[in-house]
Amino acid sequence: MSVTKPLPHDAAKLHVTGAARYVDDIPTPRDCLHLAFGLAEIARGHISSKDLDTVRRSPDVIAVVEAKDLPFSNDVSASIHDEPMLSDGEIHYLGQPIFLVVARSHRAARIAARKAKITYQDTPPILTVDQALAANSRFEEGPRIWSSGDAETAISHAPHHVSACFEIGGQEHFYLEGQAALALPQEDGGFHIHSSTQHPTEIQHKVAEAIGLPMHSVRVETRRMGGGFGGKESQGNALAVACAVAARLTDHPCKMRYDRDDDMIITGKRHAFRITYEVGFDDTGRVQGLSFLHHVNCGWAQDLSLPVADRAMLHSDNAYHLPNIRIESHRLKTNLQSATAFRGFGGPQGMVGIERVMDHIAHHLDLDPVTVRQRNYYPAPSAAPVTTPYGMPVTDFELHGITEKLLIDADYKTRHAEIESWNASQTHLKRGLGFSPVKFGISFTLTHLNQAGALVHVYNDGSIHLNHGGTEMGQGLFQKVAQVAASRFGVSMDRVKITATDTAKVPNTSATAASSGSDLNGMAVMDACDQIRARMVAHLTSQPPCTGSDEVTFADNHVLIGDKRLSFAEAAKQCYEARVSLSATGFYKTPDLKWDRIKGQGRPFYYFAYGAALSEVVVDLRTGENRILRADLLHDAGSSLNPALDIGQVEGGYVQGAGWLTTEELVWDDKGHLRTHAPSTYKIPACSDAPDIFNVALWDQANPARTIYRSKAVGEPPFMLGISVYLALSDAVAQAGNAYPALNAPATPEELWSACQRLREV
């Protein structure tokens, strides 16, 4: 079978040679126009006056569009219609689009957009959690509260208590390909949209709404993205809508792409959190009761903030059985970019909270942090499984075995002793070890999104063509799904071709998000393939000398019917000539999901994916400069569809997670201006930041849930393995004093240096 084989990415050669075609590479007609937004220069207030005559007179400008010129809906929101594409006079953040320039070139549009003469009546912006709380600026009337047991009583009766409050910063997606879209008017009045999006159906819906057409008149196509990470789940709406509106106005093809500065200033980031906790525990480190308070900075529009904040609550237990827990979440509205989906979708923030708690407990009791975690793990699967705080039984807990294997393979005990010896002999350079487990729920928490469709054709020469609703953003989804199709028909990979995701072929798609791309689309493709295969079998077994009961096997590019052997091409040709349908649509919906987000009870996830990481770092206590020396990762991909791609996802997720918690600092000034809006001021991890010793392995256990070939999702869960780097830095900095380091995130060199100073003063 093709599944389980470590095949390279289907477009790997195209990626490394520069031949892969992205939206900005698509050849455009000679009369194509280019767009740019004019952006607000204050964070909050309203427009007093607006003079765009200079913009209109700028060279090569064809049109300037304001909110009053829009033909239908002025909304690009992914949720509650609170996100106008162009300002209606009110300004909600610095960088908000106010008007749209349509010009003959990208450069001409950008130059013209900066010539506007706009005056504002500004109001002091709400930028921080404290300011939002003082103004009672929020997206829900009150906090969302979920609880299990009696946390308050359990905390008060526990022998030991610790509490703290810390900040977790946001994160820029920094996809290599920026946001881009192209709208092509069609002869029938419809539009063909090329969009760098994780959610073609969302683009289709918003474009249709903006230009007053039914969805069938808008076709959205996405061949690939140069990265997404959640930043292209909803943030591409504005570009696609702008292109469609301008194309409708001018009857010309219209194209828009953000330059990197504009991209970072306009688009949303990962949600920043403030987490406050109080925990009671016994002498062994077992948690008796725990209370979390989440303050979430959501930015100016709701976007996907509610489900992001919900998932942070859902992952506040991570790997630990916490019978008495209370989680309170406040979703705050501020005058920053609207925070949006980002790999992990709130799960990482929730996990950082509980991992801080476990680390704090271990420090307070002077116990091994790994031991404290193991003592609080969910128990191994049994006949009567325990439940999460939200009532879901944990029936497949793998972390006991994963942790034991990782610690042995990484030589944890020996290295721990060596680091203690090193630290005792060094004055300034201190090393630290950090361990973190991952238990991540797989499914969209909005239940109806857990569905997928596929379209499969078998041609009479035996070649196979397929489409599905998932999008390719570099993660290898297309290759995995092609491997599924090849395995169902028993053919080699060269017989299978996947083309661009296209709403005209597979409708009503869900976003490629929630780590569910392979799970959903793989099963939909399998359904379509099996329909065709069943028809082929019915025909082939009805032909002499077959008896109708002969066993049929598809393997090695052949079909075996009893003693008869046909090439797959011959079998396809025979079926075609017998007028057997060789095309099918497949469909899949995730079973057994039931979730009440108001009560915080049910089964929001089909299964859990697990993993564990051990990171070693060194920190210069004089400067905060640090390095990751070694990483050992063991991750659960179930029966991996493609181990090579999955290991790549684990490596990349770990590095990106470490970047979020160490170097990727977003800085706004007191006027709401994002000061870290370019690679010169925003530091993502580079190749040199990866550890010199980087050991990655997959936990080879089949998924108990009935997923595609018993595999597990591997898009988001590895991101949280990077938490181990943050914990390792804390372990190293703890050498500067006796108190708990209490690091904020990201733990930049400045944050580490400040923590060292605080510890020396205690």
Residue pairs with C-beta under 8 A, 6 or more apart in sequence:
1 486
1 487
1 490
2 482
2 483
2 484
2 486
2 487
2 492
2 493
3 483
3 484
3 487
3 641
3 642
3 709
3 711
4 639
4 640
4 641
4 642
4 643
4 709
5 483
5 642
6 642
6 643
6 644
6 645
7 479
7 483
7 493
7 642
7 644
7 645
8 479
8 644
9 15
9 474
9 476
9 479
9 645
10 476
10 478
10 479
10 482
10 498
11 20
11 224
11 472
11 478
13 19
14 20
14 21
15 474
20 224
21 223
21 224
22 177
22 180
22 196
22 223
22 224
22 225
22 226
23 177
23 180
23 181
23 182
23 194
23 195
23 196
23 257
24 177
24 180
24 257
26 182
26 194
28 182
28 253
28 255
29 184
29 253
31 252
31 253
32 182
32 252
32 253
32 254
32 255
33 62
33 102
33 103
33 104
33 246
33 250
33 252
33 253
33 254
33 255
34 102
34 103
34 104
34 105
34 106
34 108
34 109
34 254
34 255
34 256
35 100
35 101
35 102
35 103
35 109
35 239
35 242
35 243
35 246
35 254
35 255
35 256
36 100
36 101
36 103
36 106
36 109
36 110
36 112
36 113
36 256
36 262
37 97
37 98
37 99
37 100
37 101
37 113
37 238
37 242
37 262
37 266
38 52
38 55
38 97
38 98
38 99
38 100
38 101
38 113
38 114
38 116
38 118
39 94
39 95
39 96
39 97
39 98
39 113
39 262
39 265
39 266
40 87
40 91
40 93
40 94
40 95
40 96
40 97
40 98
40 120
41 94
41 118
41 120
42 91
42 94
42 120
42 122
42 125
42 671
42 672
43 91
43 92
43 93
43 94
43 122
43 125
43 127
43 335
43 336
43 671
43 672
43 673
44 91
44 92
44 93
44 122
44 123
44 124
44 125
44 126
44 335
44 672
45 90
45 91
45 120
45 121
45 122
45 123
46 89
46 90
46 91
46 120
46 121
47 87
47 89
47 90
47 91
47 98
47 118
47 119
47 120
47 121
48 119
48 120
48 121
49 117
49 118
49 119
50 66
50 98
50 99
50 116
50 117
50 118
50 119
51 116
51 117
51 118
52 64
52 66
52 99
52 116
52 117
54 115
54 116
54 117
55 61
55 64
55 99
55 101
55 112
55 113
55 115
55 116
56 64
58 101
58 103
58 108
58 111
58 112
58 115
59 108
59 112
60 103
60 104
60 105
60 108
61 101
61 102
61 103
61 108
61 109
61 112
62 102
62 103
62 104
62 250
62 252
63 101
63 102
63 246
63 249
63 250
64 99
64 100
64 101
64 102
64 112
65 86
65 99
65 100
65 102
65 245
65 246
65 249
66 86
66 98
66 99
66 100
67 74
67 84
67 85
67 86
67 87
67 88
67 89
69 249
70 85
70 86
70 210
70 245
71 210
71 211
71 212
71 245
71 248
72 209
72 210
72 211
72 212
73 81
73 209
73 210
74 84
74 85
74 86
74 88
74 210
75 81
75 82
75 83
75 84
75 85
75 206
75 209
75 210
76 83
76 84
76 85
76 206
76 210
76 237
76 238
76 241
77 83
77 237
77 301
77 302
77 303
78 202
78 233
78 234
78 237
78 303
78 304
78 340
79 302
79 303
79 304
79 306
80 302
82 301
82 302
83 301
83 302
83 303
83 338
85 97
85 210
85 237
85 238
85 241
85 242
86 97
86 98
86 99
86 100
87 96
87 97
87 98
91 98
91 120
91 122
92 300
92 301
92 335
93 125
93 299
93 300
93 335
93 336
93 337
93 338
93 672
94 125
94 265
94 335
94 671
94 672
94 673
94 674
95 265
95 266
95 337
95 674
96 266
96 300
97 238
97 266
98 116
98 118
99 113
99 116
100 242
100 245
100 246
101 109
101 112
101 113
102 109
102 246
102 249
102 250
102 254
103 109
103 112
106 255
106 257
110 259
125 334
125 335
125 671
125 672
126 132
126 135
126 137
126 333
126 334
126 335
127 334
127 335
127 336
127 668
127 670
127 672
128 297
128 334
129 274
129 295
129 297
129 332
131 137
131 334
132 138
132 297
132 332
132 333
132 334
133 295
133 330
133 332
137 332
137 333
137 334
138 330
138 331
138 332
138 333
139 298
139 302
139 305
139 306
139 331
139 332
139 333
140 306
140 331
143 328
143 329
143 330
144 309
144 310
144 313
144 328
144 329
144 331
144 600
145 326
145 327
145 328
145 329
146 313
146 326
146 327
146 389
146 390
146 599
146 600
147 325
147 326
147 327
147 389
147 600
148 322
148 323
148 324
148 325
148 389
148 390
148 391
149 289
149 323
149 324
149 325
150 289
150 324
151 289
151 290
151 291
151 324
151 325
151 326
152 289
152 291
152 326
153 289
153 324
154 280
154 288
154 289
154 323
154 324
155 161
155 278
155 279
155 280
155 288
155 289
155 290
155 291
155 324
156 280
156 289
157 280
157 288
157 289
158 280
158 281
158 282
158 288
158 289
159 280
159 281
159 282
159 283
160 280
160 281
160 282
160 283
160 361
160 364
160 365
161 278
161 279
161 280
161 281
162 278
162 279
162 360
162 361
162 364
162 740
163 276
163 277
163 278
163 279
164 276
164 277
164 356
164 360
164 740
164 742
165 274
165 275
165 276
165 277
166 274
166 275
166 356
166 742
166 743
166 744
166 745
167 272
167 273
167 274
167 744
167 745
168 272
168 273
168 274
168 275
168 349
168 352
168 744
168 745
169 272
169 660
169 664
169 665
169 666
169 744
169 745
169 746
170 269
170 270
170 271
170 272
170 297
170 339
170 666
171 269
171 270
171 342
171 659
171 660
171 664
171 666
172 264
172 269
172 270
172 664
172 666
172 676
172 682
172 684
173 227
173 228
173 229
173 230
173 231
173 232
173 267
173 269
173 270
173 342
174 227
174 682
174 684
175 225
175 226
175 227
175 228
175 229
175 231
175 232
175 473
176 226
176 227
177 196
177 225
177 226
177 227
178 196
178 257
178 258
178 259
178 260
178 263
179 196
179 232
179 235
179 236
179 239
179 257
179 258
179 263
179 267
180 195
180 196
180 239
180 255
180 256
180 257
180 258
181 193
181 194
181 195
181 196
181 203
181 236
181 239
181 240
181 242
181 243
181 255
181 256
181 257
182 193
182 194
182 195
182 243
182 253
182 254
182 255
182 256
183 191
183 192
183 193
183 207
183 240
183 243
183 244
183 246
183 247
183 253
183 254
183 255
184 191
184 192
184 193
184 194
184 247
184 253
185 191
185 247
185 248
185 251
185 252
185 253
186 192
188 217
189 213
189 217
190 213
190 216
190 217
190 218
190 219
191 207
191 211
191 213
191 217
191 218
191 219
191 244
191 247
191 248
192 219
192 221
193 203
193 204
193 207
193 218
193 219
193 220
193 221
193 240
193 243
193 244
194 220
194 221
194 222
195 203
195 220
195 221
195 222
195 236
195 239
195 240
196 222
196 225
196 226
196 228
196 232
196 236
197 203
197 220
197 222
197 225
197 232
197 233
197 236
197 240
197 471
198 225
198 228
198 230
198 232
198 233
198 471
198 473
198 511
198 512
198 513
199 232
199 233
199 234
199 236
199 471
199 509
199 510
199 511
199 512
199 513
200 220
200 221
200 222
200 469
200 471
200 501
200 502
200 503
200 509
201 220
201 469
201 503
201 507
201 508
201 509
201 510
202 233
202 234
202 237
202 511
203 220
203 236
203 237
203 240
204 215
204 218
204 219
204 220
204 503
205 215
206 237
206 240
206 241
207 218
207 220
207 240
207 241
207 244
208 214
208 215
208 217
208 218
210 241
210 244
210 245
211 218
211 244
211 245
211 248
215 503
218 244
218 503
219 502
219 503
219 504
220 240
220 502
220 503
221 500
221 501
221 502
221 503
221 504
222 471
222 472
222 500
222 501
222 502
223 472
223 499
223 500
223 501
224 471
224 472
224 473
224 474
224 500
225 232
225 471
225 472
225 473
225 474
226 473
226 474
227 473
227 474
228 471
228 473
228 512
229 342
229 343
229 473
229 656
230 340
230 341
230 342
230 343
230 345
230 513
231 267
231 268
231 340
231 341
231 342
232 473
233 304
233 340
233 341
233 511
233 513
234 268
234 303
234 304
234 340
234 341
235 267
235 268
235 340
238 266
239 256
239 257
239 258
242 254
242 256
243 254
243 255
243 256
244 254
246 252
246 254
247 253
247 254
258 266
258 267
260 678
260 679
261 677
261 678
264 674
264 676
264 677
264 678
264 682
265 337
265 674
265 677
266 337
267 337
267 340
268 299
268 303
268 337
268 338
268 339
268 340
269 299
269 337
269 339
269 340
269 342
269 666
270 339
270 342
270 660
271 296
271 297
271 298
271 305
271 308
271 309
271 312
271 339
271 342
271 346
271 349
272 296
272 297
272 339
272 666
273 294
273 295
273 296
273 297
273 312
273 349
273 353
274 294
274 295
274 297
275 292
275 293
275 294
275 295
275 349
275 352
275 353
275 356
276 292
276 293
276 295
277 290
277 291
277 292
277 293
277 353
277 356
277 357
278 290
278 291
279 287
279 289
279 290
279 291
279 357
279 360
279 361
280 287
280 288
280 289
280 290
281 287
281 288
281 361
281 365
282 288
283 365
284 367
284 375
285 361
285 362
285 365
285 367
285 371
285 372
285 375
285 376
286 375
286 376
287 320
287 322
287 357
287 361
287 376
288 324
289 324
289 325
290 322
290 324
290 325
290 326
290 357
291 325
291 326
291 327
291 328
292 313
292 316
292 325
292 326
292 327
292 328
292 353
293 328
293 330
294 309
294 312
294 313
294 327
294 328
294 329
294 330
294 349
294 350
294 353
295 330
295 332
296 305
296 308
296 309
296 312
296 329
296 330
296 331
296 332
296 339
297 332
297 334
297 336
297 339
298 305
298 309
298 331
298 332
298 333
298 334
298 338
298 339
299 305
299 333
299 334
299 336
299 337
299 338
299 339
300 333
300 334
300 335
300 336
300 337
300 338
301 338
302 338
303 338
303 339
303 340
304 340
304 341
304 345
305 331
305 338
305 339
306 331
307 345
307 346
307 445
307 446
307 597
308 339
308 341
308 345
308 346
309 329
309 331
309 346
310 329
310 346
310 445
310 597
311 345
311 346
311 347
311 350
311 441
311 445
312 329
312 346
312 347
312 349
312 350
312 353
313 327
313 329
313 350
313 600
314 347
314 350
314 388
314 390
314 441
314 445
314 604
315 346
315 347
315 348
315 350
315 351
315 354
315 439
315 440
315 441
316 325
316 327
316 350
316 351
316 353
316 354
316 389
317 325
317 354
317 388
317 389
317 439
318 350
318 351
318 354
318 355
318 437
318 438
318 439
319 373
319 376
319 377
319 378
319 397
319 399
319 437
319 438
319 439
319 610
320 354
320 358
320 373
320 376
320 377
320 378
321 376
321 377
321 378
321 379
321 386
321 394
322 376
322 389
325 389
327 389
335 672
336 668
336 672
337 674
341 513
343 653
343 656
343 715
343 716
343 719
344 440
344 716
344 719
344 720
345 513
345 514
345 716
347 440
347 441
347 716
347 720
348 657
348 660
348 719
348 720
348 723
351 436
351 438
351 720
351 723
352 661
352 723
352 726
352 745
355 436
355 723
355 726
355 727
358 369
358 372
358 373
358 376
359 369
359 727
359 730
359 740
360 740
361 367
361 372
362 368
362 369
362 371
362 372
363 369
363 734
363 740
364 740
365 372
368 416
369 434
369 435
369 727
369 731
370 403
370 407
370 412
370 435
373 403
373 435
373 437
374 400
374 403
377 397
377 399
377 400
377 403
377 437
378 386
378 394
378 397
378 399
378 439
379 385
379 386
379 397
380 397
380 400
381 394
381 395
381 396
381 397
385 393
385 394
385 395
386 393
386 394
387 393
387 394
388 394
389 600
390 600
390 601
390 602
390 604
391 601
391 602
391 603
392 441
392 602
392 603
392 604
392 605
394 439
394 608
395 704
396 607
396 608
396 703
396 704
396 705
397 439
397 608
397 610
398 610
398 636
398 699
398 701
399 437
399 439
399 610
399 612
401 699
402 437
402 610
402 611
402 612
402 634
402 636
402 699
403 437
403 612
405 634
405 699
406 412
406 612
406 613
406 614
406 632
406 633
406 634
407 413
407 614
409 632
409 634
409 695
409 697
410 614
410 632
410 695
412 433
412 435
412 614
415 433
415 616
416 433
419 431
419 432
419 433
419 616
422 431
423 430
423 431
423 735
428 620
428 621
428 622
429 618
429 619
429 620
429 621
430 618
430 619
430 621
430 732
430 733
430 735
430 736
431 616
431 617
431 618
431 619
431 629
431 732
432 616
432 617
432 618
432 619
432 728
432 729
432 730
432 731
432 732
432 733
432 734
432 735
433 614
433 615
433 616
433 728
433 731
434 614
434 615
434 616
434 617
434 723
434 724
434 725
434 726
434 727
434 728
434 729
434 730
434 731
435 612
435 613
435 614
435 615
435 724
435 727
436 612
436 613
436 720
436 721
436 723
436 724
436 727
437 610
437 611
437 612
438 609
438 610
438 611
438 612
438 613
438 635
438 717
438 718
438 720
438 721
439 608
439 609
439 610
440 515
440 608
440 609
440 610
440 716
440 717
440 720
441 604
441 605
441 607
441 608
442 514
442 515
442 516
442 519
442 605
442 606
442 607
442 608
442 609
442 712
442 713
443 450
443 514
443 516
443 590
443 593
443 604
443 605
443 606
444 450
444 510
444 513
444 514
444 516
445 595
445 597
445 604
447 593
447 594
447 595
447 604
449 510
449 511
449 514
450 510
450 516
450 520
450 589
450 590
450 593
450 606
451 508
451 510
451 520
451 587
451 588
451 589
451 590
452 468
452 469
452 470
452 509
452 510
452 520
452 521
452 523
452 524
452 587
452 588
453 468
453 469
453 506
453 507
453 508
453 509
453 524
453 585
453 586
453 587
454 466
454 467
454 468
454 469
454 506
454 521
454 524
454 525
454 527
454 528
454 585
454 586
454 587
455 466
455 467
455 468
455 505
455 506
455 528
455 583
455 584
455 585
455 586
456 464
456 465
456 466
456 485
456 525
456 528
456 529
456 532
456 583
456 584
456 585
456 586
457 464
457 465
457 466
457 582
457 583
458 464
458 489
458 532
458 572
458 582
458 583
459 465
459 572
459 582
460 572
460 573
460 576
460 577
460 582
461 569
461 572
461 573
462 491
462 495
462 557
462 567
462 568
462 569
462 570
462 571
462 572
462 573
463 495
463 496
463 497
464 485
464 486
464 489
464 491
464 495
464 496
464 497
465 496
465 497
465 498
465 499
466 481
466 482
466 485
466 496
466 497
466 498
466 525
466 528
467 498
467 499
467 500
467 501
467 502
467 505
467 506
468 481
468 498
468 501
468 506
468 521
468 524
468 525
469 501
469 506
469 508
469 509
469 510
469 520
469 521
469 524
470 477
470 478
470 481
470 501
470 509
470 512
470 517
470 518
470 520
470 521
471 477
471 501
471 512
471 517
472 478
472 501
473 512
475 517
475 645
475 649
475 715
476 642
476 645
476 648
476 649
477 512
477 517
477 518
477 521
478 498
479 642
479 645
480 518
480 522
480 641
480 642
480 645
481 498
481 518
481 521
481 522
481 525
482 493
482 496
482 497
482 498
483 493
483 641
483 642
484 522
484 525
484 526
484 529
484 641
484 708
484 709
485 496
485 525
485 526
485 529
486 492
486 493
486 495
486 496
487 709
488 525
488 526
488 529
488 530
488 533
488 554
489 495
489 529
489 533
489 554
489 568
490 553
490 554
490 555
490 556
490 557
490 558
490 559
490 568
491 554
491 557
491 568
492 557
495 557
495 568
501 509
503 509
506 585
510 516
510 520
514 716
515 609
515 713
515 714
515 715
515 716
515 717
516 590
516 713
517 713
517 715
518 641
518 708
518 711
518 713
519 590
519 606
519 707
519 708
519 711
519 713
520 588
520 590
522 641
522 708
522 709
522 711
523 586
523 588
523 707
523 708
524 586
524 587
524 588
525 586
526 586
526 588
526 708
527 584
527 586
527 587
527 588
528 584
528 585
528 586
529 584
529 586
531 584
531 586
532 581
532 582
532 583
532 584
533 554
535 575
535 580
535 581
535 582
536 559
536 571
536 572
536 575
536 580
536 582
537 552
538 580
539 574
539 575
539 578
539 580
540 546
540 552
540 559
540 561
540 566
540 571
540 574
540 575
541 547
541 548
541 549
541 550
541 552
541 561
542 548
543 574
545 564
546 561
546 562
546 564
547 562
550 561
550 562
550 564
551 560
551 561
551 562
552 559
552 560
552 561
553 559
553 560
554 568
557 567
557 568
558 565
558 566
558 567
558 568
559 565
559 566
559 567
559 568
559 570
559 571
566 574
572 582
575 582
576 582
590 606
591 606
591 706
592 603
592 606
593 603
593 604
593 605
593 606
594 602
594 603
595 602
595 603
595 604
596 602
606 705
606 707
607 703
607 704
607 705
607 707
607 712
609 636
609 637
609 638
609 712
609 713
609 714
609 717
610 635
610 636
610 699
610 717
611 633
611 634
611 635
611 636
611 650
611 699
611 717
611 718
611 720
611 721
612 633
612 634
612 635
612 721
613 631
613 632
613 633
613 634
613 654
613 721
613 722
613 723
613 724
614 631
614 632
614 633
614 724
615 628
615 630
615 631
615 632
615 658
615 691
615 724
615 725
615 727
615 728
616 628
616 629
616 630
616 631
616 691
616 728
617 626
617 627
617 628
617 629
617 725
617 728
617 729
617 732
618 626
618 627
618 629
618 732
619 625
619 626
619 729
619 732
619 733
619 752
620 626
621 733
621 735
621 736
621 753
621 756
622 753
623 749
623 753
624 748
624 749
624 750
624 751
624 752
624 753
624 754
624 756
625 749
626 662
626 729
626 732
626 749
626 752
628 658
628 689
628 690
628 691
628 725
628 728
629 691
629 692
629 693
630 691
630 692
630 693
630 694
630 695
631 654
631 691
631 693
631 694
631 695
631 696
631 724
631 725
632 695
633 650
633 651
633 654
633 695
633 696
633 697
633 718
633 721
634 697
634 698
634 699
635 646
635 650
635 696
635 697
635 698
635 699
635 714
635 717
635 718
635 721
636 698
636 699
636 701
636 712
636 717
637 643
637 646
637 698
637 699
637 711
637 712
637 714
638 701
638 702
638 703
638 707
638 710
638 711
638 712
639 700
639 701
639 702
639 703
639 709
639 710
639 711
640 646
640 698
640 700
640 711
640 714
641 708
641 709
641 711
643 698
646 698
646 714
647 696
647 698
649 714
649 715
649 718
650 696
650 698
650 714
650 718
650 721
651 690
651 694
651 696
651 718
652 718
653 715
653 716
653 717
653 718
653 719
653 720
653 721
653 722
654 696
654 718
654 719
654 721
654 722
655 685
655 689
655 690
655 722
656 685
656 719
656 722
657 718
657 719
657 720
657 721
657 722
657 723
657 725
658 685
658 689
658 722
658 725
658 726
659 683
659 684
659 685
659 689
659 722
660 722
660 745
660 746
661 722
661 723
661 725
661 726
661 745
661 746
661 747
662 685
662 725
662 726
662 729
662 746
662 747
662 748
663 683
663 684
663 685
663 689
663 746
663 748
664 682
664 683
664 684
664 746
665 676
665 682
665 683
665 746
665 748
666 674
666 676
666 682
667 674
667 675
667 676
667 681
668 674
668 675
669 675
675 681
676 682
702 710
703 710
703 711
703 712
726 743
726 745
726 747
729 743
729 747
729 752
730 741
730 743
730 747
733 741
733 743
733 752
733 755
733 756
733 759
734 740
734 741
734 759
736 755
736 756
736 759
736 760
737 756
737 758
737 759
737 760
737 762
738 759
738 762
739 758
739 759
739 762
741 755
741 759
742 755
742 758
743 751
743 752
743 755
744 751
745 751
